[in-house]
Amino acid sequence: MLGFASAFIGNAVYARLTEANGGKGLPEYRLPVLFVTAWFVPIGLFWYGWSAQAHTYWIMPVIGTIFFGCAMVSIFVSIGNYLVDGFRFAASAMAAATVLRSLFG
């Protein structure tokens, strides 16, 4: 559900930026959603760490993980859309991104 919402918002931003550029879309127009939602990663991690260390009610750390999870899904959707739009061989770009992500994980 969240991936759908992120893709829907990302496509709306892409359409608006493409229209502003005279109808020519660029792969970089897929990234503004990433720049906004990337701020939720440290917010979610800080929220989770603080509330777990302070022994607050159980829902507080869960809310922190919700912020973190929503940001990660949105980031992955934005990066995937950028790779598909930006490279001629989209399957190879996605495979390389997956291999690198797995190696760093």
N, C-alpha and C positions, 0 to 999 in steps of 0.2 A: 504494500500500500504506500509506504513512504517512498520507495523507488519510483512509483508511478507519479506521485506528487512532485518529486524532484525533477523528473523528466518533463512533466507538464510545465512547470515553472521555467525550466531551462529552455524549452522550446519557445515559450512566450517571449523570453528575453532575447533569444536568438532571432526570432521574427522581427522584433522591434528594432534591434541593432542592424539587421539586414536591410530593413526598410529605410532606416536613417542613412545607410551607406549607398543608397541608390539601387537597391535590389541585389547587391553582390554580397553574399555571405562569406565570412571567413571562419576558419576553425576556432580562432581565438574568441569568437562571440559565444562559445560554449562555456567559457571560464568564469564569467561574473558571478554565477551562483556558487561556484567553488570558493571564491574570495569572501563571500558573505558567510557561508556556512563553516568555513575553516575556523572561524573564531569560536565556534561551539565545541571544538575538540578540547582546548585547554580549559574552557569554562566547565565542561562536563567532568573532566579529570579532576580539577580543583574541587568541584562540588562533591564528587564521590569521595576523594581522599579526606577532605575536611569532615564530612558527615560520618564517615566510617571511623575515623580517629576519635571523633567527639562522642561516639556511642549514642547517636541520636536515634529517633524512631526509624524503623526499617525502611520506610518509604523514601526517606531522604537520599540514601545512596542509590536507590533504584532510579530516582529522578535524575541523578547525575549520570547514570549509565544510559538513560534515555537520550539526554542531550548528546552524549558522546556517540551513541549508536546512530542517531539521526544524522549527525554531521558526517560520520564515516560513509553511510549509504549515499548521501548526497555528493560527497567527494568522489566516490567510485563511479557514480553515474556521470558526473561531469567529466572526469578523466576519460572514461570509456567513450563518451560522445566526441570528445576532442580527438582522441586517437582515430576513431572511425572517420571523422571528417578531414583530418589532417594528413593522412597517409594513403598512398595509392593501394597498398595491400593491407587492408584493415585487419584481416585475420592474423597476419604476421605481427602487426603492431600490438594487437591484443595478447597474442601468445608471448611476445617478448616482455610485455608489462607484467603478465602473470608469472613468468619465470623469475623475473627480477624481484617481484613482490614476495614470491615464495623463498627465494634465496635470502632476502633480508629478514624474512620472518623467522 
